[in-house]
């Protein structure tokens, strides 16, 4: 047989499109050609495959070898096609049986010795292969990742010889061991926070409804401390959410498997670029907002980020995904995250502080706050001023509620929302928003007055409704009352300041 067909998977964002490897041997001068839009690393697989076959004691055909990676318009990158190319050559030269190849998909980079090395995006490939009703053979080091899918039919191999022995029926490859269930361990607890009742309440409301939060106040008031404890009051990831987080971590080649089961908490430095935040590059990779998927993205010292970097957050905050377009490909990554930001009220940090240390002029304060655009501020549901707490309260030995106590209320509130509408309140849109956030006559009049006085946008109107709905759900109240609306408006403190 001079033609063999082998199946593998490419990597395109969190998707793994099918790639058909066609290996053909023909007469003529010996040569090795790979076609099908391969990039440099794929072209170099010719040398890796040749050495791997020879060192695995196979015969490398002295014929004209043509390998086609179809579809031809899909960019191919990395060494993930090495194993499939090697098996295609072996099957075309009749060194291994070709009748079983159609039942499998192969993924792995070959070392010169024939050993198999892991690749990125193994979870997405395993899910796609299962949907295609084919079994996946890949490197042993990818085993813990694909075990997270809970699927059967994945096989692990240490080298090319073991794969060939499995295909010939002489030896059966091992399957991934069942995934270890990692316990949720939180090294930061809400009970560590002294005082700050208003901030603790805002944190609970943000967690309960999936709302974005901005904390501002003088240095040392506990803004970063509060933000870092938000993941500890969020309920554990559901199975499908954990798999989404694991798929993104697989693309980023995260080393700690325990992180695959925990809600992410990402805190990029304010010198980060827009590409670092949204992802991209010559070979697109997920950025910080995708690595924070189903978790928290914390931006400390928000005004210190370049404005062009902050503006890239606007679309993901609305859509929950990020689409990266390049000349040769378009990649989409998930980005359903909670944004938590912290900032000082002015350049020196002490504007509004009772100590009177601030010497900033009104123009300097306005210029500092103007670094955050109105459209971005509009997408943040809760703006809370964090005040310094007195020394007597710091020295007090009383301990506030722990994260586990707050987490129970948050979990119950989120379960109520999921059962009622299928999404958290922060994701309510259109008719569903109007149905779940219906107001009485008095509440409509109150909100109309607020909108006119503060000159709020239609987006802010919807966000106030969603926030009021969460406040009602925390009290298990079936309808939104004037008290819920008033508290929701109180959380838009920067809007109130600009309205004045």
TAFEN-V284432 format. One record per residue. N is the residue number from 1. OMEGA is omega in degrees with one decimal (NA if undefined). D_CENTER is the distance of its C-alpha to the mean C-alpha in Angstrom with 1 decimal. Layout:
N,OMEGA,D_CENTER ; N,OMEGA,D_CENTER
//
This chain:
1,-177.3,45.4 ; 2,179.5,44.3 ; 3,177.8,41.1 ; 4,-179.7,38.1 ; 5,-178.9,34.8 ; 6,-177.3,31.7 ; 7,175.6,28.2 ; 8,-176.8,24.9 ; 9,173.2,21.4 ; 10,175.3,19.8 ; 11,179.8,16.2 ; 12,-173.0,15.0 ; 13,177.0,11.3 ; 14,177.5,10.0 ; 15,179.9,13.7 ; 16,-179.1,16.7 ; 17,-178.4,19.8 ; 18,173.6,23.2 ; 19,177.9,25.4 ; 20,179.6,29.0 ; 21,179.2,30.9 ; 22,-180.0,34.6 ; 23,-176.8,36.9 ; 24,175.8,40.5 ; 25,-179.0,43.5 ; 26,177.6,46.5 ; 27,-178.6,49.8 ; 28,178.9,50.3 ; 29,179.6,49.6 ; 30,179.6,46.8 ; 31,-177.7,43.5 ; 32,-177.7,39.7 ; 33,174.8,37.7 ; 34,179.2,34.1 ; 35,180.0,33.4 ; 36,177.9,30.5 ; 37,177.3,28.7 ; 38,173.0,27.9 ; 39,-169.8,26.7 ; 40,-177.9,28.4 ; 41,178.5,26.7 ; 42,177.6,27.5 ; 43,179.5,31.1 ; 44,179.1,31.5 ; 45,177.4,30.9 ; 46,-179.1,34.6 ; 47,178.5,35.7 ; 48,-178.3,33.3 ; 49,-179.4,34.3 ; 50,-179.1,38.0 ; 51,-179.6,38.0 ; 52,179.5,36.0 ; 53,-178.3,38.5 ; 54,-179.1,41.5 ; 55,173.9,40.4 ; 56,175.3,39.7 ; 57,169.9,43.3 ; 58,178.1,42.7 ; 59,175.9,44.7 ; 60,-174.0,43.1 ; 61,175.3,44.8 ; 62,179.9,47.1 ; 63,176.2,46.6 ; 64,-177.5,44.7 ; 65,176.0,41.1 ; 66,178.3,38.8 ; 67,178.4,35.2 ; 68,177.0,33.4 ; 69,-175.7,29.6 ; 70,4.7,29.3 ; 71,-173.1,28.2 ; 72,-177.9,29.6 ; 73,177.9,27.5 ; 74,-179.5,24.1 ; 75,179.1,23.3 ; 76,-179.9,23.4 ; 77,176.6,22.1 ; 78,-179.0,22.1 ; 79,-174.9,24.3 ; 80,-177.2,22.8 ; 81,-174.8,25.9 ; 82,-176.2,28.5 ; 83,-179.3,29.1 ; 84,178.9,29.5 ; 85,179.9,31.8 ; 86,-179.8,33.9 ; 87,176.9,34.4 ; 88,178.2,35.3 ; 89,179.7,38.0 ; 90,179.5,39.3 ; 91,179.8,39.6 ; 92,178.3,41.2 ; 93,174.8,43.7 ; 94,174.6,44.3 ; 95,172.0,43.5 ; 96,178.9,41.1 ; 97,-178.0,41.4 ; 98,-174.9,39.4 ; 99,-177.4,39.9 ; 100,-174.2,36.9 ; 101,-176.0,34.3 ; 102,-179.2,33.5 ; 103,-173.1,32.1 ; 104,165.6,29.4 ; 105,-172.4,26.5 ; 106,-176.4,26.3 ; 107,177.6,23.6 ; 108,175.2,24.3 ; 109,-178.8,25.6 ; 110,167.8,29.3 ; 111,-179.7,30.9 ; 112,179.1,34.5 ; 113,-176.0,35.8 ; 114,176.9,34.1 ; 115,179.1,31.5 ; 116,178.4,28.0 ; 117,-176.9,25.0 ; 118,178.5,21.3 ; 119,177.0,18.9 ; 120,173.6,15.2 ; 121,-177.8,13.4 ; 122,-178.0,16.0 ; 123,179.1,14.1 ; 124,178.6,13.8 ; 125,179.7,17.4 ; 126,178.9,18.6 ; 127,-179.5,17.5 ; 128,179.3,19.0 ; 129,178.4,22.2 ; 130,178.2,22.7 ; 131,178.8,22.6 ; 132,178.8,25.2 ; 133,173.0,27.3 ; 134,178.7,27.4 ; 135,-175.3,27.0 ; 136,174.4,24.8 ; 137,-176.5,26.3 ; 138,-173.9,24.3 ; 139,-179.5,24.6 ; 140,-177.7,25.1 ; 141,175.2,22.4 ; 142,-176.1,19.8 ; 143,179.8,21.4 ; 144,179.2,19.4 ; 145,-175.8,16.1 ; 146,176.1,17.8 ; 147,179.9,19.5 ; 148,-178.4,16.4 ; 149,-178.4,16.9 ; 150,-177.7,20.4 ; 151,175.0,22.0 ; 152,176.3,25.5 ; 153,174.1,27.0 ; 154,-178.4,24.8 ; 155,-177.9,27.1 ; 156,-179.3,26.8 ; 157,178.3,29.2 ; 158,-176.3,30.3 ; 159,-177.1,32.1 ; 160,-179.7,33.6 ; 161,-179.8,36.8 ; 162,177.9,35.1 ; 163,-179.5,33.4 ; 164,177.6,36.8 ; 165,177.9,38.5 ; 166,-179.5,36.1 ; 167,179.5,36.7 ; 168,179.2,40.5 ; 169,-179.0,40.5 ; 170,-176.1,41.8 ; 171,-179.9,38.9 ; 172,179.9,35.9 ; 173,177.1,32.5 ; 174,176.0,30.7 ; 175,179.9,27.7 ; 176,176.2,24.7 ; 177,179.8,25.5 ; 178,-175.4,24.1 ; 179,175.6,20.8 ; 180,178.5,21.6 ; 181,-177.4,20.4 ; 182,178.7,19.3 ; 183,177.1,20.6 ; 184,179.9,18.6 ; 185,-179.9,20.1 ; 186,-179.6,19.8 ; 187,178.1,21.6 ; 188,-174.7,21.7 ; 189,-178.4,23.5 ; 190,179.2,24.5 ; 191,177.6,28.1 ; 192,-175.2,28.0 ; 193,176.5,28.1 ; 194,177.6,31.7 ; 195,177.7,32.7 ; 196,-178.8,30.3 ; 197,-178.9,30.8 ; 198,-179.8,29.6 ; 199,177.7,26.4 ; 200,177.9,25.8 ; 201,179.3,26.5 ; 202,178.8,24.1 ; 203,178.9,21.3 ; 204,179.3,22.2 ; 205,179.5,22.4 ; 206,179.8,18.9 ; 207,-175.2,17.5 ; 208,-176.8,19.7 ; 209,-177.8,18.7 ; 210,-174.4,15.1 ; 211,175.5,16.8 ; 212,-170.6,16.1 ; 213,175.0,18.6 ; 214,177.3,20.7 ; 215,177.8,23.1 ; 216,-178.3,26.0 ; 217,-177.5,29.2 ; 218,177.9,31.3 ; 219,174.7,30.1 ; 220,-179.9,30.1 ; 221,175.0,29.7 ; 222,-177.6,26.6 ; 223,179.8,23.8 ; 224,178.9,21.5 ; 225,178.5,22.7 ; 226,-177.6,21.9 ; 227,-177.7,18.4 ; 228,179.9,17.6 ; 229,176.8,19.0 ; 230,179.0,16.8 ; 231,-177.0,14.5 ; 232,177.8,17.9 ; 233,174.9,19.0 ; 234,179.0,16.1 ; 235,179.4,16.9 ; 236,178.4,15.6 ; 237,170.8,12.8 ; 238,-173.9,14.6 ; 239,-177.6,15.0 ; 240,177.2,13.1 ; 241,178.7,10.1 ; 242,179.0,10.4 ; 243,176.0,10.8 ; 244,178.5,7.6 ; 245,-179.8,5.8 ; 246,-179.8,8.8 ; 247,178.1,8.6 ; 248,178.3,5.6 ; 249,178.1,7.7 ; 250,177.3,10.7 ; 251,-179.7,10.2 ; 252,179.6,10.0 ; 253,175.0,12.9 ; 254,-173.7,12.2 ; 255,-174.8,15.7 ; 256,-178.3,15.6 ; 257,179.4,15.1 ; 258,179.5,15.5 ; 259,-178.2,12.1 ; 260,-175.5,10.8 ; 261,-176.9,12.5 ; 262,176.0,11.8 ; 263,-177.0,9.7 ; 264,170.7,7.9 ; 265,-177.2,10.2 ; 266,-178.5,9.9 ; 267,-179.1,13.3 ; 268,177.9,14.0 ; 269,-175.5,17.7 ; 270,174.3,19.4 ; 271,-179.0,20.6 ; 272,179.7,17.3 ; 273,177.7,17.6 ; 274,178.8,16.0 ; 275,177.7,14.8 ; 276,-178.3,13.2 ; 277,-174.3,11.3 ; 278,-176.3,10.4 ; 279,178.9,10.7 ; 280,-174.5,13.8 ; 281,179.4,17.0 ; 282,170.0,19.8 ; 283,-169.2,17.6 ; 284,175.8,14.2 ; 285,-179.9,11.3 ; 286,177.6,7.7 ; 287,-175.1,8.3 ; 288,-177.6,7.6 ; 289,176.1,6.2 ; 290,176.1,3.2 ; 291,175.1,3.7 ; 292,-178.6,4.5 ; 293,-177.9,2.9 ; 294,-179.9,6.4 ; 295,-172.3,7.7 ; 296,170.8,9.6 ; 297,-177.3,9.9 ; 298,177.8,13.5 ; 299,178.1,15.8 ; 300,-177.5,19.1 ; 301,-172.8,22.2 ; 302,-178.2,20.7 ; 303,179.7,23.8 ; 304,173.9,23.8 ; 305,174.9,20.9 ; 306,-176.3,22.4 ; 307,179.2,22.7 ; 308,177.7,21.4 ; 309,-179.2,18.1 ; 310,-176.6,17.8 ; 311,-179.8,18.7 ; 312,179.2,15.7 ; 313,-170.2,13.8 ; 314,-178.6,16.2 ; 315,179.0,15.1 ; 316,178.5,11.3 ; 317,179.2,12.8 ; 318,-170.3,15.1 ; 319,-178.3,13.5 ; 320,176.1,9.9 ; 321,179.0,9.1 ; 322,180.0,10.1 ; 323,-178.9,13.0 ; 324,-178.1,14.4 ; 325,175.4,18.0 ; 326,-176.8,20.3 ; 327,-174.5,23.9 ; 328,-178.4,23.3 ; 329,174.2,20.0 ; 330,-173.3,17.5 ; 331,178.1,13.9 ; 332,177.5,11.3 ; 333,175.4,7.5 ; 334,-178.7,5.7 ; 335,175.9,5.3 ; 336,-175.0,7.0 ; 337,171.2,7.5 ; 338,177.9,10.9 ; 339,172.2,12.6 ; 340,-177.9,15.4 ; 341,177.3,17.8 ; 342,-179.4,21.1 ; 343,171.9,24.2 ; 344,-178.5,27.9 ; 345,-178.0,30.3 ; 346,-178.6,32.1 ; 347,-179.8,32.4 ; 348,175.0,34.4 ; 349,-171.2,32.3 ; 350,177.6,35.2 ; 351,-179.3,35.8 ; 352,179.8,37.1 ; 353,-176.4,37.6 ; 354,-178.6,41.0 ; 355,179.9,42.0 ; 356,-177.6,42.7 ; 357,-175.2,41.2 ; 358,176.4,39.5 ; 359,-178.7,41.5 ; 360,176.1,39.1 ; 361,177.0,40.7 ; 362,179.1,39.4 ; 363,178.7,38.7 ; 364,178.6,36.6 ; 365,-179.7,34.6 ; 366,179.8,34.1 ; 367,179.9,33.1 ; 368,-178.2,30.5 ; 369,179.3,28.9 ; 370,174.9,29.1 ; 371,176.0,26.5 ; 372,-174.4,24.0 ; 373,177.4,24.6 ; 374,179.3,25.7 ; 375,177.6,23.1 ; 376,178.8,20.2 ; 377,178.8,22.3 ; 378,-176.6,22.9 ; 379,177.8,19.2 ; 380,-171.3,19.3 ; 381,-172.1,21.0 ; 382,172.2,22.5 ; 383,-175.7,24.4 ; 384,175.0,26.2 ; 385,180.0,28.8 ; 386,-177.2,28.9 ; 387,174.6,32.5 ; 388,-179.1,33.9 ; 389,-177.8,35.3 ; 390,-178.4,39.0 ; 391,-178.8,40.0 ; 392,179.3,41.7 ; 393,176.3,38.5 ; 394,-177.7,36.8 ; 395,-178.7,39.7 ; 396,-174.8,39.7 ; 397,-178.7,39.0 ; 398,-178.2,37.5 ; 399,179.0,34.0 ; 400,-179.9,31.7 ; 401,177.9,29.7 ; 402,178.9,27.3 ; 403,-178.4,23.6 ; 404,178.0,24.5 ; 405,179.5,27.0 ; 406,-178.1,24.7 ; 407,178.4,21.9 ; 408,178.7,24.5 ; 409,179.4,25.2 ; 410,-179.9,21.6 ; 411,178.9,21.0 ; 412,179.5,24.2 ; 413,178.5,23.4 ; 414,178.1,20.0 ; 415,177.1,21.9 ; 416,-179.2,24.6 ; 417,-179.5,22.3 ; 418,-179.8,20.6 ; 419,-176.3,24.1 ; 420,-171.4,25.6 ; 421,175.5,23.3 ; 422,179.6,20.3 ; 423,173.6,17.7 ; 424,-176.2,17.5 ; 425,-179.2,19.9 ; 426,-178.0,17.6 ; 427,179.6,16.7 ; 428,-178.1,20.4 ; 429,167.7,21.8 ; 430,-176.5,25.3 ; 431,179.4,27.9 ; 432,177.3,25.7 ; 433,-179.3,25.4 ; 434,-178.1,29.2 ; 435,-175.5,30.0 ; 436,-176.5,28.1 ; 437,178.8,29.0 ; 438,-177.0,32.7 ; 439,171.8,34.9 ; 440,-176.5,38.6 ; 441,-178.2,41.2 ; 442,-179.8,41.2 ; 443,177.8,37.4 ; 444,179.7,37.4 ; 445,179.5,40.2 ; 446,-178.2,38.4 ; 447,177.7,35.2 ; 448,178.6,37.3 ; 449,179.3,39.1 ; 450,-178.2,35.9 ; 451,-178.3,34.5 ; 452,-175.9,37.9 ; 453,-176.1,38.3 ; 454,179.4,35.0 ; 455,-177.5,34.6 ; 456,179.9,31.0 ; 457,176.5,29.2 ; 458,177.6,28.4 ; 459,178.2,24.7 ; 460,177.2,25.8 ; 461,179.8,28.1 ; 462,-177.9,25.4 ; 463,174.9,23.2 ; 464,177.9,26.3 ; 465,-179.8,26.9 ; 466,-179.1,23.5 ; 467,177.4,23.9 ; 468,177.6,27.5 ; 469,177.7,26.4 ; 470,178.3,24.2 ; 471,176.9,27.2 ; 472,-179.3,29.4 ; 473,178.0,27.2 ; 474,176.4,27.2 ; 475,-178.4,31.0 ; 476,180.0,30.9 ; 477,-175.5,32.9 ; 478,-177.4,33.1 ; 479,177.7,33.5 ; 480,179.8,32.5 ; 481,178.6,35.4 ; 482,178.9,36.6 ; 483,178.5,35.5 ; 484,178.8,31.9 ; 485,-178.8,32.1 ; 486,178.5,33.8 ; 487,178.7,31.2 ; 488,178.5,28.4 ; 489,179.2,30.4 ; 490,178.8,31.1 ; 491,176.2,27.3 ; 492,-171.4,27.6 ; 493,179.3,29.7 ; 494,174.0,28.9 ; 495,179.5,29.8 ; 496,179.5,33.0 ; 497,179.2,33.8 ; 498,177.9,33.4 ; 499,177.0,35.4 ; 500,NA,38.2
//
